[in-house]
Amino acid sequence: MDPNFFKTSKRKRDYQKNYQKLNQTTLSIKRKDRLHSDQEFRSSVNEILLKSKIKIRMETLSFLGGKCKKCGFSDWRALQVDHINGGGHLENKLGGHSRRALLNRIRKSPKKYQILCANCNWIKRYENNECGRKEKGQ
């Protein structure tokens, strides 16, 4: 093949179109195989990450007692880590907000944190005016 064959973009496009027409079945099979293997890979990675997230979450909850400090609710799906004196947003900005980073901070100073169920946590946030909105007169 002539080395100057691909100098013009029109020739290159024509060559690619002809190649795709001639090898259409082979290319579609390769694409399907690659797509299938990519999906399998992604699903296996997602499964591993989900297991890891749940494991770290369970470690965190069990380290802090595993139930709501106010009402005693113990379903892990609705439990949240609460900063006793507030300031969690700033702490996450400065120290990273990953589950592993939070677990490490809790291990260093567990007296700063507590477990609350979602309801108790939102009630506390509202009462302490930590909701993000500063309403007048309340």
One Martini backbone bead per residue (centre of mass of N, CA, C, O) as a GRO file, in nm:
protein
  138
    1MET     BB    1   0.099   0.034   0.018
    2ASP     BB    2   0.069   0.359   0.009
    3PRO     BB    3   0.197   0.597   0.231
    4ASN     BB    4  -0.003   0.842   0.109
    5PHE     BB    5  -0.301   0.741   0.139
    6PHE     BB    6  -0.375   0.898   0.435
    7LYS     BB    7  -0.348   1.211   0.387
    8THR     BB    8  -0.643   1.209   0.336
    9SER     BB    9  -0.949   1.204   0.489
   10LYS     BB   10  -1.124   1.076   0.268
   11ARG     BB   11  -0.967   0.816   0.233
   12LYS     BB   12  -0.989   0.721   0.521
   13ARG     BB   13  -1.298   0.703   0.535
   14ASP     BB   14  -1.334   0.507   0.298
   15TYR     BB   15  -1.168   0.280   0.417
   16GLN     BB   16  -1.336   0.242   0.677
   17LYS     BB   17  -1.604   0.178   0.541
   18ASN     BB   18  -1.510  -0.069   0.381
   19TYR     BB   19  -1.409  -0.231   0.623
   20GLN     BB   20  -1.682  -0.244   0.770
   21LYS     BB   21  -1.840  -0.387   0.547
   22LEU     BB   22  -1.656  -0.644   0.522
   23ASN     BB   23  -1.641  -0.669   0.873
   24GLN     BB   24  -1.917  -0.662   1.027
   25THR     BB   25  -1.949  -0.935   1.176
   26THR     BB   26  -1.681  -0.938   1.325
   27LEU     BB   27  -1.717  -0.667   1.477
   28SER     BB   28  -1.983  -0.733   1.628
   29ILE     BB   29  -1.871  -0.971   1.787
   30LYS     BB   30  -1.644  -0.819   1.932
   31ARG     BB   31  -1.826  -0.611   2.071
   32LYS     BB   32  -2.003  -0.809   2.229
   33ASP     BB   33  -1.776  -0.944   2.387
   34ARG     BB   34  -1.666  -0.686   2.518
   35LEU     BB   35  -1.927  -0.597   2.653
   36HIS     BB   36  -1.972  -0.850   2.822
   37SER     BB   37  -1.701  -0.840   2.977
   38ASP     BB   38  -1.741  -0.555   3.094
   39GLN     BB   39  -1.999  -0.618   3.254
   40GLU     BB   40  -1.880  -0.838   3.430
   41PHE     BB   41  -1.660  -0.667   3.555
   42ARG     BB   42  -1.840  -0.446   3.677
   43SER     BB   43  -2.016  -0.633   3.852
   44SER     BB   44  -1.781  -0.749   4.023
   45VAL     BB   45  -1.680  -0.479   4.132
   46ASN     BB   46  -1.947  -0.382   4.259
   47GLU     BB   47  -1.972  -0.618   4.455
   48ILE     BB   48  -1.710  -0.566   4.611
   49LEU     BB   49  -1.774  -0.273   4.697
   50LEU     BB   50  -2.034  -0.333   4.852
   51LYS     BB   51  -1.909  -0.523   5.061
   52SER     BB   52  -1.708  -0.315   5.171
   53LYS     BB   53  -1.909  -0.098   5.262
   54ILE     BB   54  -2.067  -0.278   5.458
   55LYS     BB   55  -1.831  -0.358   5.638
   56ILE     BB   56  -1.754  -0.071   5.733
   57ARG     BB   57  -2.032   0.004   5.844
   58MET     BB   58  -2.048  -0.224   6.056
   59GLU     BB   59  -1.796  -0.142   6.210
   60THR     BB   60  -1.890   0.140   6.290
   61LEU     BB   61  -2.151   0.063   6.437
   62SER     BB   62  -2.023  -0.136   6.644
   63PHE     BB   63  -1.821   0.067   6.771
   64LEU     BB   64  -2.087   0.263   6.862
   65GLY     BB   65  -2.318   0.009   6.939
   66GLY     BB   66  -2.569  -0.036   6.707
   67LYS     BB   67  -2.752   0.207   6.831
   68CYS     BB   68  -2.961   0.431   6.929
   69LYS     BB   69  -2.919   0.669   7.182
   70LYS     BB   70  -3.230   0.754   7.216
   71CYS     BB   71  -3.429   0.487   7.111
   72GLY     BB   72  -3.278   0.195   7.016
   73PHE     BB   73  -3.248   0.161   6.731
   74SER     BB   74  -3.113  -0.131   6.507
   75ASP     BB   75  -3.136  -0.070   6.205
   76TRP     BB   76  -2.875  -0.026   5.987
   77ARG     BB   77  -3.028   0.128   5.747
   78ALA     BB   78  -3.106   0.390   5.967
   79LEU     BB   79  -2.825   0.450   6.053
   80GLN     BB   80  -2.622   0.722   6.196
   81VAL     BB   81  -2.359   0.934   6.199
   82ASP     BB   82  -2.288   1.154   6.473
   83HIS     BB   83  -2.209   1.472   6.566
   84ILE     BB   84  -2.238   1.593   6.872
   85ASN     BB   85  -2.118   1.907   6.799
   86GLY     BB   86  -2.092   1.904   6.519
   87GLY     BB   87  -1.913   1.965   6.207
   88GLY     BB   88  -1.917   1.748   5.970
   89HIS     BB   89  -1.877   1.907   5.708
   90LEU     BB   90  -1.597   2.022   5.770
   91GLU     BB   91  -1.457   1.752   5.827
   92ASN     BB   92  -1.503   1.633   5.544
   93LYS     BB   93  -1.346   1.852   5.388
   94LEU     BB   94  -1.067   1.806   5.542
   95GLY     BB   95  -1.072   1.457   5.592
   96GLY     BB   96  -1.269   1.322   5.437
   97HIS     BB   97  -1.567   1.109   5.323
   98SER     BB   98  -1.500   0.834   5.368
   99ARG     BB   99  -1.555   0.550   5.536
  100ARG     BB  100  -1.264   0.500   5.626
  101ALA     BB  101  -1.206   0.783   5.739
  102LEU     BB  102  -1.429   0.779   5.949
  103LEU     BB  103  -1.336   0.531   6.105
  104ASN     BB  104  -1.060   0.650   6.187
  105ARG     BB  105  -1.176   0.895   6.344
  106ILE     BB  106  -1.338   0.727   6.548
  107ARG     BB  107  -1.099   0.569   6.669
  108LYS     BB  108  -0.949   0.826   6.779
  109SER     BB  109  -1.253   0.979   6.858
  110PRO     BB  110  -1.540   0.849   6.998
  111LYS     BB  111  -1.667   1.105   7.166
  112LYS     BB  112  -1.773   1.267   6.896
  113TYR     BB  113  -1.966   1.016   6.854
  114GLN     BB  114  -2.283   0.884   6.723
  115ILE     BB  115  -2.578   0.692   6.718
  116LEU     BB  116  -2.848   0.754   6.486
  117CYS     BB  117  -3.133   0.775   6.373
  118ALA     BB  118  -3.282   0.946   6.133
  119ASN     BB  119  -3.487   1.090   6.308
  120CYS     BB  120  -3.307   1.185   6.544
  121ASN     BB  121  -3.105   1.338   6.367
  122TRP     BB  122  -3.306   1.547   6.246
  123ILE     BB  123  -3.407   1.660   6.510
  124LYS     BB  124  -3.132   1.757   6.611
  125ARG     BB  125  -3.069   1.942   6.372
  126TYR     BB  126  -3.313   2.126   6.410
  127GLU     BB  127  -3.269   2.211   6.710
  128ASN     BB  128  -2.954   2.307   6.634
  129ASN     BB  129  -2.945   2.441   6.352
  130GLU     BB  130  -2.811   2.215   6.112
  131CYS     BB  131  -2.979   2.227   5.820
  132GLY     BB  132  -2.871   2.510   5.661
  133ARG     BB  133  -3.105   2.667   5.778
  134LYS     BB  134  -3.179   3.003   5.887
  135GLU     BB  135  -3.433   3.063   6.094
  136LYS     BB  136  -3.648   3.292   6.198
  137GLY     BB  137  -3.770   3.254   6.531
  138GLN     BB  138  -3.630   2.942   6.613
   0.00000   0.00000   0.00000
